[in-house]
Amino acid sequence: MAFEVLSSGLLSTIQDEGRQGLMHRGITPSGAMDKHAYRWALRLLGEEAGNAIEAMVGLKLKVLAYTTVAIAGADLDAQLDGKSVGNWCSFSVKKGQVLYFAKRRDGVRAYVAVKGGFMLEAMDGSVASTPREKRGYMLKKRDILSFVPTFSHTFSRLKAEHIPCYSAEVTTLRLLPSYQYHDFSTQAKETFFNSVYEVSIQSSAMGYRLSGDVVEGTGREILSEAIAYGAVQIPADGQPIVLLSQRQTIGGYPKIGVVVEEDCYRLAQLPPGAKVRFVPGSFEACTPS
């Protein structure tokens, strides 16, 4: 049985942990933009691994069979037959019901998982969607997402104190000094760390473009090199770009460092116009003891 997609919303896709170990072939890892929320959607169903819909506002699904679902991530005013349903929890749905994400309240991306996962064919070991590479599953109207119906499950809810808030006035991003960090001038670093940047409307799953005070470049050319998740490019216009899950595999712009992975997940939940700032981070603080 399945869900029928009545509306895909802004750009809803299927995601998982992504394609690992293929960047040397020019294949981006992709995967869920907010892996914290994605993993919680699975965990609320008792799953250790699987796939989920990365839902954007406007997604509407018709339920074709009884099953158990979980929603985590952004609060997109999820409604079941017009009645609000909880976020960061699992619950049952019945044949004929309609699940609709009506409007954005907090965050950008919600994750919808079903018990047992969606039955989809993997490509290079993953079902993750990368639109520009035409890989994976970008949802469209009348798509059918098959699953094995589940009739019993222990329902779970994340405690309120553990639910993240995505609507801070300014979101702080910790930067690990790496790549060409020491090639940037003291003035460039002061500008970078003392400025508040705005998320540009040109941001995407490839990278979040920021606008604000201009960061002076390094003044030298570098060879193209592998791009890490969270790398912060400083292109010729001096406006930082934080590269995320669907980033290019190599690049030649100077990079001032890498944003801590956990902070990248929060960045991925920010809409255009949201404010961010960078603070120095440390490798020691990010290393498990």
Rosetta blueprint (number, residue, H / E / L):
1 M L
2 A E
3 F E
4 E E
5 V E
6 L E
7 S E
8 S E
9 G L
10 L L
11 L L
12 S L
13 T E
14 I E
15 Q E
16 D L
17 E L
18 G L
19 R L
20 Q L
21 G L
22 L L
23 M H
24 H H
25 R H
26 G L
27 I L
28 T L
29 P L
30 S L
31 G L
32 A L
33 M L
34 D L
35 K H
36 H H
37 A H
38 Y H
39 R H
40 W H
41 A H
42 L H
43 R H
44 L L
45 L L
46 G L
47 E L
48 E L
49 A L
50 G L
51 N L
52 A E
53 I E
54 E E
55 A E
56 M L
57 V L
58 G L
59 L E
60 K E
61 L E
62 K E
63 V E
64 L L
65 A L
66 Y L
67 T E
68 T E
69 V E
70 A E
71 I E
72 A E
73 G E
74 A E
75 D E
76 L L
77 D L
78 A E
79 Q E
80 L E
81 D L
82 G L
83 K E
84 S E
85 V L
86 G L
87 N L
88 W L
89 C E
90 S E
91 F E
92 S E
93 V E
94 K L
95 K L
96 G L
97 Q L
98 V E
99 L E
100 Y E
101 F E
102 A L
103 K L
104 R L
105 R L
106 D E
107 G E
108 V E
109 R E
110 A E
111 Y E
112 V E
113 A E
114 V E
115 K L
116 G L
117 G L
118 F L
119 M L
120 L L
121 E L
122 A L
123 M E
124 D L
125 G L
126 S E
127 V L
128 A L
129 S L
130 T E
131 P H
132 R H
133 E H
134 K L
135 R E
136 G L
137 Y L
138 M E
139 L L
140 K L
141 K L
142 R L
143 D L
144 I E
145 L E
146 S E
147 F L
148 V L
149 P L
150 T L
151 F L
152 S L
153 H L
154 T L
155 F L
156 S L
157 R E
158 L L
159 K L
160 A H
161 E H
162 H H
163 I L
164 P L
165 C L
166 Y L
167 S L
168 A L
169 E L
170 V L
171 T E
172 T E
173 L E
174 R E
175 L E
176 L E
177 P E
178 S L
179 Y L
180 Q L
181 Y H
182 H H
183 D H
184 F L
185 S L
186 T H
187 Q H
188 A H
189 K H
190 E H
191 T H
192 F H
193 F H
194 N H
195 S L
196 V E
197 Y E
198 E E
199 V E
200 S L
201 I L
202 Q L
203 S L
204 S L
205 A L
206 M L
207 G E
208 Y E
209 R E
210 L E
211 S E
212 G L
213 D L
214 V L
215 V L
216 E L
217 G L
218 T L
219 G L
220 R L
221 E L
222 I L
223 L L
224 S L
225 E E
226 A E
227 I L
228 A L
229 Y L
230 G L
231 A E
232 V E
233 Q E
234 I L
235 P L
236 A L
237 D L
238 G L
239 Q L
240 P L
241 I E
242 V E
243 L E
244 L L
245 S L
246 Q L
247 R L
248 Q L
249 T L
250 I E
251 G E
252 G L
253 Y L
254 P L
255 K E
256 I E
257 G E
258 V E
259 V E
260 V L
261 E H
262 E H
263 D H
264 C H
265 Y H
266 R H
267 L H
268 A L
269 Q L
270 L L
271 P L
272 P L
273 G L
274 A L
275 K E
276 V E
277 R E
278 F E
279 V E
280 P E
281 G L
282 S L
283 F L
284 E L
285 A L
286 C L
287 T L
288 P L
289 S L
